[in-house]
Amino acid sequence: MSQQENQINVNSNNNSSSMDAEILEQGDIYFFYRPKKAAEEVKGIEDVRRFFMVTAPEQEENNSKKSQLYRLFVIGKKSLPEIRKSEARSSERYWARVGGIFTDPNELTKELFSDEFRKGDAARPVGEGKYAIIVKHHQNHAELAYILEMPKEPGEAQRELGIEKEASYIISVINPKIPKSSNLPTTEEPPKYPEEVLKEFDETENFVSLAKDTKFIDYQNAQIILVGAREGRDVIKSEIGIEIQESLQSADIFNKLRVRKDKVPIKPLMEGKLE
């Protein structure tokens, strides 16, 4: 990686977008995919069994005792939702669940890189970058925005999985108090919210904005909805008031997650090619 990498910050100018935008958290983001059991060669999304997104929020400076957190999301439709200029249809609200919460990067990579059904079907890294969860108070919803650091430009692997160079998505939590008989997706096991967190959910709404609290995605089996919102650095900067600035900190999957290049297929990450 180069010495200067991308970081997401609120604009320093005083336009209305930046004055209304607040970063709730920011950190590193990673994408992985696992091929299907019977796939001899991954040629497209039809050969992908699972698609993962990992967020690793930065630790607060005044809370050094808190462990680094890694959230492993399993994306239901095996890709990120399309960014549309018109309002997204209900079918374009992509469901995901928190498949694991980790404080040790070795446990995270063990989950991802262990062979599941046969030798060679371990997950492949397919993207790394920086992300932020932002709230615009007059809209009362949160967006997850990211910029891709590797590969430098999206290739066939990223296009198959809907990973843009820069994009943002409206992110909401599915209310765990909504009955399973509703038309919303669900998991076999309920989210592992403690009672004090469950009390914060209102039974009158299906979706809860992360503007209320990002801790709602810190628990196993928590469910989220992603809706494509914006694409491109300039659009994100002008419409929600954040921009990508230079920083010495990069996502650096090989050091921060301790991924060994000789142990996992890295063409999807380094060259944007399916493997």
C-alpha positions in Angstrom: 0.0 0.0 0.0 1.1 3.6 -0.5 2.0 5.6 2.5 -1.0 7.9 2.1 -4.4 6.2 2.0 -8.0 7.2 2.1 -10.0 8.2 5.1 -13.6 9.4 5.4 -14.2 12.8 7.1 -16.9 15.4 7.3 -16.3 18.3 4.9 -14.5 21.2 6.4 -16.5 23.8 4.4 -19.7 25.2 5.8 -22.2 24.0 3.3 -25.6 22.8 4.5 -24.7 19.1 3.8 -21.6 19.1 6.0 -23.3 21.1 8.8 -26.1 18.5 8.9 -23.8 15.4 8.7 -22.5 13.5 11.7 -20.1 10.5 11.6 -21.4 7.9 14.1 -18.4 5.6 13.5 -15.7 4.9 10.9 -13.1 2.3 10.3 -12.0 -0.5 8.0 -14.2 -2.4 5.7 -13.5 -5.8 4.0 -15.4 -7.9 1.5 -15.1 -11.7 1.0 -16.9 -14.4 -1.0 -17.0 -18.2 -0.6 -17.4 -20.4 -3.7 -20.1 -23.0 -4.0 -19.3 -26.6 -3.0 -19.5 -27.9 -6.5 -17.8 -25.0 -8.3 -14.6 -26.1 -9.9 -14.1 -22.6 -11.2 -15.7 -19.3 -10.1 -16.9 -17.6 -13.3 -19.7 -15.4 -11.9 -22.1 -14.9 -9.0 -23.9 -18.1 -9.8 -20.7 -19.9 -8.5 -20.7 -17.9 -5.3 -22.2 -19.5 -2.2 -21.8 -16.7 0.3 -20.8 -13.0 0.2 -19.5 -11.4 3.4 -18.8 -7.8 4.6 -16.7 -7.1 7.6 -16.7 -3.7 9.4 -14.0 -2.9 12.0 -14.8 0.4 13.7 -12.0 2.6 15.0 -11.6 2.5 18.7 -12.5 5.7 20.6 -9.4 7.6 21.7 -10.8 8.0 25.3 -11.6 4.2 25.6 -8.4 2.4 24.9 -9.5 -0.5 27.2 -12.3 -1.5 24.8 -11.4 -4.4 22.5 -11.3 -4.0 18.7 -14.5 -5.2 17.2 -15.0 -7.1 13.9 -18.6 -7.6 12.6 -19.0 -10.3 10.0 -22.1 -9.7 7.9 -23.6 -12.3 5.6 -25.3 -10.6 2.6 -28.4 -12.4 1.6 -28.4 -11.9 -2.2 -24.7 -12.4 -2.5 -24.0 -8.9 -3.7 -24.5 -5.3 -2.6 -27.7 -3.6 -3.9 -27.7 -1.6 -7.1 -27.4 2.2 -6.8 -30.6 3.6 -8.4 -31.4 7.3 -9.2 -35.1 6.5 -8.5 -36.5 5.2 -5.3 -35.5 1.6 -4.6 -38.2 -1.0 -4.9 -38.9 -3.4 -2.0 -37.1 -6.2 -3.9 -33.9 -4.0 -3.9 -33.8 -3.8 -0.1 -31.1 -6.3 0.6 -31.2 -8.3 3.8 -28.1 -9.3 5.8 -27.4 -10.7 9.2 -24.5 -10.5 11.6 -23.0 -13.9 11.2 -20.4 -13.3 13.9 -18.9 -10.8 16.3 -15.2 -11.1 16.9 -12.5 -9.3 19.0 -9.6 -11.4 17.7 -8.7 -11.1 14.0 -7.4 -14.7 14.1 -10.8 -16.0 15.0 -12.4 -14.0 12.2 -10.0 -15.3 9.6 -10.4 -18.8 10.9 -14.1 -18.5 10.3 -13.6 -17.2 6.8 -10.6 -19.2 5.6 -11.4 -22.7 6.9 -12.5 -25.1 4.2 -16.3 -25.5 4.6 -17.2 -28.6 2.5 -14.1 -29.4 0.5 -10.5 -28.3 0.2 -10.2 -25.0 -1.7 -13.7 -23.5 -0.8 -12.3 -21.1 1.7 -13.4 -17.5 1.4 -11.5 -15.1 -0.9 -10.8 -11.5 0.0 -12.3 -9.3 -2.8 -12.1 -5.8 -1.4 -10.8 -3.6 1.4 -11.2 0.1 2.2 -12.5 2.7 4.6 -16.1 3.2 5.7 -18.2 5.5 7.8 -21.7 5.3 9.2 -23.2 8.8 8.8 -26.5 10.4 9.9 -28.1 13.4 8.4 -30.4 14.6 11.1 -33.1 16.2 9.0 -33.5 12.8 7.2 -33.4 10.7 10.4 -31.7 7.7 8.6 -28.1 6.5 8.6 -26.0 5.7 5.6 -22.9 3.4 5.3 -20.5 5.0 2.9 -17.2 3.5 1.9 -14.3 3.9 -0.5 -12.4 0.9 -1.9 -8.6 0.9 -1.5 -7.9 -2.5 -3.0 -8.1 -3.3 -5.8 -7.3 0.2 -7.0 -10.1 0.0 -9.5 -13.0 -2.5 -9.5 -12.6 -5.5 -11.8 -14.9 -8.4 -12.9 -15.0 -9.8 -9.3 -16.2 -6.5 -7.8 -18.7 -5.9 -10.6 -20.2 -9.4 -10.1 -20.7 -8.6 -6.4 -21.9 -5.0 -6.7 -18.8 -3.5 -5.1 -18.3 0.0 -6.3 -15.2 2.2 -6.0 -17.2 4.6 -3.7 -20.8 4.2 -2.7 -23.2 4.6 0.2 -26.2 2.6 1.4 -29.1 3.4 3.7 -28.6 0.9 6.6 -31.4 0.0 9.0 -31.9 -2.8 11.6 -34.9 -5.1 11.4 -36.8 -4.7 14.7 -36.4 -8.0 16.6 -39.8 -7.4 18.2 -41.7 -7.7 14.9 -43.5 -11.1 14.7 -42.0 -13.7 12.4 -45.3 -13.9 10.6 -44.6 -10.6 8.9 -43.2 -10.4 5.4 -39.7 -9.5 6.7 -36.8 -11.9 6.4 -35.7 -13.7 9.6 -33.0 -16.0 11.0 -33.5 -19.4 12.6 -32.1 -18.1 15.8 -33.1 -14.6 17.2 -30.6 -11.8 17.5 -28.7 -12.2 20.8 -29.7 -8.8 22.2 -29.5 -8.5 26.0 -32.7 -7.4 27.7 -31.6 -3.8 28.2 -31.0 -3.4 24.5 -34.3 -5.1 23.5 -36.1 -2.5 25.6 -34.8 0.2 23.3 -36.8 -1.1 20.3 -40.3 0.3 19.8 -42.9 -2.3 18.6 -44.5 0.1 16.2 -41.8 0.2 13.6 -40.4 -2.5 11.3 -37.0 -0.9 10.7 -34.8 1.0 13.2 -32.3 3.5 12.0 -28.7 3.2 13.2 -29.0 6.9 13.8 -30.5 5.8 17.1 -27.5 3.7 18.1 -24.8 1.7 16.2 -24.7 -0.9 19.0 -27.7 -2.5 17.4 -25.3 -4.3 15.0 -22.9 -5.5 17.7 -24.8 -8.7 18.4 -24.9 -12.1 16.7 -27.9 -12.6 14.3 -28.8 -9.0 14.3 -30.5 -8.3 10.9 -30.1 -5.3 8.7 -31.5 -3.9 5.5 -29.3 -2.2 2.9 -30.7 0.1 0.2 -28.5 1.6 -2.5 -28.2 5.4 -2.1 -25.3 7.1 -3.8 -22.3 6.3 -6.0 -19.1 8.3 -6.6 -17.0 10.5 -4.4 -18.3 13.8 -5.7 -21.9 12.8 -5.3 -21.3 11.6 -1.7 -19.4 14.8 -0.9 -22.1 17.1 -2.3 -25.2 15.3 -1.1 -24.3 14.0 2.4 -21.4 16.2 3.3 -18.5 13.8 3.6 -15.4 13.4 1.5 -12.4 11.1 1.2 -9.2 12.7 2.6 -5.6 11.4 2.7 -4.5 9.5 5.8 -1.5 7.4 6.8 -3.9 4.6 8.0 -5.1 2.1 5.5 -7.3 -1.0 5.9 -4.3 -3.2 5.1 -5.9 -6.7 5.2 -2.5 -8.5 5.3 -1.4 -6.8 8.5 -4.5 -5.9 10.4 -6.3 -9.2 9.8 -3.0 -11.1 9.5 -3.9 -12.6 6.2 -1.1 -14.5 4.6 -0.8 -14.1 0.8 0.5 -17.6 0.4 -2.5 -19.2 2.2 -5.5 -17.7 0.4 -6.4 -16.8 -3.2 -5.7 -13.1 -3.6 -6.3 -12.4 -7.3 -9.8 -11.1 -6.5 -8.3 -8.5 -4.1 -5.1 -7.6 -6.0 -6.3 -7.9 -9.6 -10.1 -7.8 -9.4 -10.3 -11.3 -11.0 -12.6 -14.1 -9.9 -10.8 -17.1 -8.6 
